[in-house]
Amino acid sequence: MPEPATKVSLTGIKPTGEPHLGNLIGAIRPALTLAEEYDSIYFIADYHALTTERDPAAFRHYTRSVAATWVTAGLDPNRTVFYRQSDVPEIFELTWAMSCVTGKGLMNRAHAYKAARDRNIDAGEDPDFGINMGLFNYPVLMAVDILIMEADVVPVGRDQAQHVEYAADIAGSFNHLYGDSYRFKIPEAVIPEEDSAHTVPGIDGRKMSKSYDNTIPLFLPENKLKKLVRRIPTDSTPVEEPKDPNSSTVFQILEHFATPDVIADTRKRLEAGGVGWGELKNQLFEVLNAEIAPLRERYNELMEPGSDLDTYLAEGAEKARERAGKVLRSVRKAVGIS
């Protein structure tokens, strides 16, 4: 019997803000391991970012920066399909077709929309104050991102699972109406187990996140990286006194990047006393810089206009449009357009 076809995995990356160390450990590296198990597809969800990003220069920079970051971190464009969402116009035509089979009531229950309305109500504003149709229609576009690539699985965090559920619901609505002519594949969410090993603390001790403004950007120059590490708050325990590594943000970040031997030795020295926080910060800087320096060089190369990144994205867009075109042609025929 022939081997079953490899399932397709789709990962979307929204370009908002500078990539940081938490992204590398918590999202990028785990997602890239899927390339070993699935027929993987990765895309930069730039049109999704338009719901909030209003600075064109920043928008262009973040889009390129995120793409360069993933390639720098190990994404191989020769082993996967890697593209910008905006380079695949078929996505946006299909979004209209799928909007026409999607109930408004379903959109009313979307988490992001409900959260925005709740914030307005709590603030005494009109419930829909400041909410644009991009935010409201966001789940349809995300569903099409998934369906047009005929993805079997979509790796998401637990808080994003609704988007995959909506994609399945919207696909089901289309299949009910037009299934005799064309049927969408029903995608499933892959939700990783909660894993503290993939959660990097920010400089204030909370989870590293752009929303907390507590990140360590991935590709800071050495001098800026050192200054930021030195700013991580510590307590006033004297150098000679024993210290609790588990209560130290500096040590917790170190655990994600140092070797097991270095981590064990550092823990032992802190617990014994005689090591100051300043020394620990210097150690963290050296470990981070050793990890980041070669990545920083490659990232800076890719950020230059006309670099390999442009070739990767152009070739990826061609592959993506070929896949998307087949689906769109089937949908157009099914609904009676052609």
Secondary structure, DSSP 8 states (H G I E B T S, - for coil): -------EEEEEE---S--BHHHIIIIIHHHHGGGGTSEEEEEE-HHHHTTT---HHHHHHHHHHHHHHHHHTT--TTTSEEEEGGG-THHHHHHHHHHTTS-HHHHHT-HHHHHHHHHHHHTTS-TTTT--HHHHHHHHHHHHHHHTTT-SEEE--GGGHHHHHHHHHHHHHHHHHHTTT------EEE-----GGG--B-TTSSB--GGGT---BTT--HHHHHHHHHTS------TTS---GGG-HHHHHHTTTS-HHHHHHHHHHHHHS---HHHHHHHHHHHHHHHHHHHHHHHHHHHSTTSHHHHHHHHHHHHHHHHHHHHHHHHHHHHT--
